[in-house]
Amino acid sequence: MQAETYYRDHWLDVDPDRVGQYEDMFRWRPEMAPMLAAAELAQGQTVVDYGCGPGMLSLELARRVGPTGTVQGVDINETFLERARANAAGEGLSDRIQLHRIETDALPLEDGSVDRIICKNVLEYVDDPTGTLRDFHRTLRPGGLVHAIDSDWGMLAVEPIGPERLARIFDAASIAYRTPLIGRKLRGFLRDADFDDPVVSIVATADTTGRAAPILLNMAKYARESGRLDEREIDAFVSNVKTSVEEGSFLLVLPQFLVTAARP
């Protein structure tokens, strides 16, 4: 993989163990409900799950739109879409979820054809966030909402790793993120894409169980593949993360920006 395109390439070629990790991490849980509140989801809507991955969020969206609604899941990775199909079938929701593989960042949907676009932890990887949001604008019906949820890696806190060591690891791993500070930039990108008055909120929870540890282990993998950091420091980082989870000293906080805006 080329460093210049790694932020996209590592989603085209996903390790099998990462697929399972993402299913575990993003499986819908009741405590995640505040992340979707501002999207004002309702029965009968047509909702896009942009960057649907293995379909964990698509399942919850399908439950919310009900039997008269439709979820359009899109992703660049066929393995993810195969898992999404299997997960939808396993939940008896295949009739509500339509899945599409895309090769560019554009939606394969007609102008003004959807009510909601949900984009969770994806815009940090697209080539041109403003351009992608303009395509969302095209696809939404007038009055339709885009609801973007994304991290801001400049606000990541991990203990007992500490900020200095974490900064070195992330600097090496940064090839995996096109716009790593996307959270704080989302409102401006939406305004640039002609959306009305984006509303911003932040949800931050502390993980002390290690559920989010795969985020750090993937980060270590990206740092290793970049060749920018001594392997021994990466090995020590991985060991420290695993040990802290086992010993109960692990803590990770990664604030999620929730930004919602309407198409005029």
TORTOR-827722 format. One line per field, with one value per residue (C-alpha): x, y, z. Coordinates in nm, 2 decimals, decimal comma. Layout:
BEGIN
X <- X_...
Y <- Y_...
Z <- Z_...
***
This chain:
BEGIN
X <- 0,00_0,12_0,14_-0,04_-0,35_-0,33_-0,62_-0,85_-0,66_-0,67_-1,05_-1,04_-0,81_-0,94_-0,78_-1,04_-0,98_-1,07_-1,41_-1,49_-1,36_-1,58_-1,88_-1,81_-1,73_-2,02_-2,29_-2,58_-2,63_-2,91_-2,66_-2,57_-2,92_-2,82_-2,60_-2,90_-3,15_-3,09_-3,14_-3,52_-3,56_-3,91_-4,12_-4,14_-3,83_-3,56_-3,23_-2,87_-2,60_-2,29_-1,99_-2,21_-1,93_-2,07_-2,41_-2,43_-2,58_-2,79_-2,98_-3,08_-3,18_-3,39_-3,57_-3,64_-3,78_-4,00_-4,15_-4,25_-3,91_-3,58_-3,21_-2,96_-2,62_-2,32_-1,95_-1,64_-1,56_-1,73_-1,64_-1,82_-2,12_-2,13_-2,13_-2,40_-2,62_-2,57_-2,64_-2,95_-3,07_-3,00_-3,22_-3,49_-3,44_-3,32_-3,64_-3,57_-3,19_-3,05_-2,67_-2,45_-2,08_-1,93_-1,59_-1,59_-1,72_-2,04_-2,38_-2,53_-2,88_-3,10_-3,13_-3,37_-3,45_-3,37_-3,49_-3,19_-2,81_-2,63_-2,25_-2,08_-1,70_-1,65_-1,59_-1,24_-1,14_-1,30_-1,09_-1,28_-1,53_-1,69_-1,74_-1,89_-2,13_-2,23_-2,32_-2,53_-2,70_-2,78_-2,93_-3,14_-3,50_-3,56_-3,58_-3,39_-3,12_-2,76_-2,64_-2,27_-2,09_-1,71_-1,41_-1,15_-0,82_-0,67_-0,89_-0,81_-0,70_-0,56_-0,43_-0,19_-0,03_-0,02_-0,03_0,34_0,36_0,02_0,12_0,42_0,22_-0,06_0,19_0,33_-0,03_-0,17_-0,13_-0,46_-0,66_-0,73_-0,87_-0,79_-0,94_-1,27_-1,48_-1,40_-1,42_-1,75_-1,97_-1,75_-1,76_-2,14_-2,17_-1,94_-2,17_-2,47_-2,64_-2,85_-2,72_-2,54_-2,61_-2,31_-2,31_-2,05_-2,09_-1,79_-1,78_-1,50_-1,42_-1,26_-1,34_-1,12_-1,41_-1,24_-0,89_-0,90_-0,89_-0,54_-0,43_-0,53_-0,34_-0,03_-0,07_-0,09_0,21_0,40_0,31_0,42_0,78_0,80_0,86_1,09_0,93_1,03_0,82_0,52_0,56_0,58_0,27_0,07_0,19_0,09_-0,25_-0,32_-0,18_-0,38_-0,70_-0,61_-0,52_-0,82_-0,62_-0,73_-0,91_-0,99_-1,19_-1,25_-1,52_-1,77_-1,89_-2,26_-2,34_-2,68_-2,79_-3,09_-3,09_-3,28
Y <- 0,00_0,35_0,60_0,86_0,65_0,43_0,61_0,46_0,14_0,00_-0,01_-0,18_-0,46_-0,53_-0,81_-1,07_-1,02_-0,65_-0,74_-0,93_-0,64_-0,39_-0,61_-0,63_-0,26_-0,12_-0,36_-0,15_-0,10_0,09_0,34_0,45_0,60_0,96_0,94_0,91_1,14_1,45_1,26_1,24_0,90_0,78_0,50_0,50_0,70_0,62_0,64_0,61_0,44_0,59_0,36_0,09_-0,16_-0,50_-0,34_-0,30_0,05_-0,05_-0,30_-0,04_0,21_-0,07_-0,12_0,25_0,30_0,00_-0,22_0,07_0,23_0,15_0,16_0,21_0,09_0,18_0,08_0,04_-0,31_-0,62_-0,83_-0,58_-0,59_-0,97_-0,96_-0,69_-0,91_-1,20_-0,99_-0,85_-1,19_-1,32_-1,04_-1,09_-0,74_-0,81_-0,67_-0,33_-0,30_-0,25_-0,26_-0,10_-0,13_0,20_0,27_0,65_0,86_0,95_0,79_0,57_0,72_0,97_1,34_1,42_1,06_1,01_1,16_1,10_1,03_0,89_0,89_0,74_0,76_0,77_1,13_1,13_0,89_1,04_1,23_1,55_1,59_1,90_1,74_1,43_1,65_1,83_1,49_1,43_1,76_1,64_1,32_1,45_1,57_1,94_1,94_1,61_1,58_1,47_1,35_1,30_1,14_1,14_1,14_1,41_1,23_1,54_1,48_1,12_1,04_0,70_0,59_0,46_0,53_0,91_1,19_1,19_0,83_0,83_1,13_0,95_0,64_0,85_1,06_0,74_0,60_0,92_0,78_0,59_0,91_1,16_1,43_1,32_1,64_1,59_1,64_2,00_2,07_1,91_2,22_2,42_2,15_2,13_2,51_2,50_2,23_2,47_2,30_2,52_2,60_2,28_2,20_2,05_1,84_1,61_1,28_1,15_0,83_0,66_0,30_0,12_-0,23_-0,25_-0,26_0,02_-0,13_-0,26_0,11_0,13_-0,21_-0,10_0,22_0,03_-0,17_0,15_0,29_-0,03_-0,02_0,34_0,26_0,59_0,45_0,21_-0,14_-0,18_0,13_-0,01_-0,35_-0,19_0,02_-0,29_-0,48_-0,19_-0,16_-0,53_-0,54_-0,24_-0,41_-0,72_-0,53_-0,30_0,02_0,09_0,41_0,55_0,87_0,96_1,24_1,19_1,51_1,49_1,74_1,76_1,99_2,02_2,06_2,38
Z <- 0,00_-0,08_0,21_0,00_-0,04_0,27_0,43_0,17_0,08_0,43_0,39_0,06_0,20_0,55_0,76_0,86_1,23_1,19_1,04_1,36_1,57_1,40_1,44_1,82_1,86_1,66_1,76_1,86_2,24_2,41_2,56_2,21_2,15_2,21_1,91_1,68_1,86_1,65_1,33_1,40_1,25_1,19_1,03_0,66_0,59_0,33_0,52_0,39_0,61_0,44_0,50_0,65_0,71_0,83_0,89_1,26_1,24_0,94_1,15_1,41_1,13_0,97_1,30_1,33_0,98_1,02_0,75_0,53_0,53_0,36_0,46_0,18_0,30_0,10_0,14_-0,07_0,08_-0,06_0,25_0,47_0,25_0,25_0,63_0,63_0,41_0,65_0,95_0,80_0,71_1,06_1,20_0,95_0,81_0,46_0,31_0,46_0,38_0,03_0,00_-0,26_-0,33_-0,44_-0,60_-0,54_-0,26_-0,44_-0,36_-0,63_-0,57_-0,75_-0,67_-0,39_-0,32_0,06_0,39_0,61_0,56_0,86_0,84_1,14_1,16_0,79_0,67_0,83_0,54_0,23_-0,03_-0,01_0,29_0,14_-0,19_-0,03_0,17_-0,15_-0,29_0,03_-0,04_-0,39_-0,27_0,01_-0,03_0,06_0,44_0,47_0,73_0,72_1,06_1,08_1,37_1,38_1,60_1,66_1,71_1,86_2,17_2,22_2,58_2,69_3,02_3,14_2,80_2,85_2,59_2,49_2,39_2,24_2,02_1,89_1,80_1,64_1,44_1,28_1,23_1,08_0,73_0,80_0,84_0,56_0,80_1,16_1,31_1,13_1,44_1,49_1,12_1,04_1,10_0,86_0,59_0,61_0,58_0,28_0,12_0,15_0,45_0,68_1,03_1,13_1,50_1,69_2,01_2,16_2,33_2,54_2,74_2,93_2,83_3,12_3,01_2,69_2,45_2,25_2,28_1,92_1,81_1,96_1,83_1,48_1,54_1,63_1,30_1,10_1,28_1,21_0,84_0,81_0,90_1,09_1,44_1,61_1,62_1,98_2,08_1,90_2,06_2,40_2,33_2,23_2,54_2,76_2,62_2,66_3,01_3,12_3,01_3,20_3,51_3,50_3,47_3,11_3,02_2,68_2,59_2,23_2,20_1,92_1,74_1,64_1,36_1,21_0,93_0,69_0,31_0,24
***
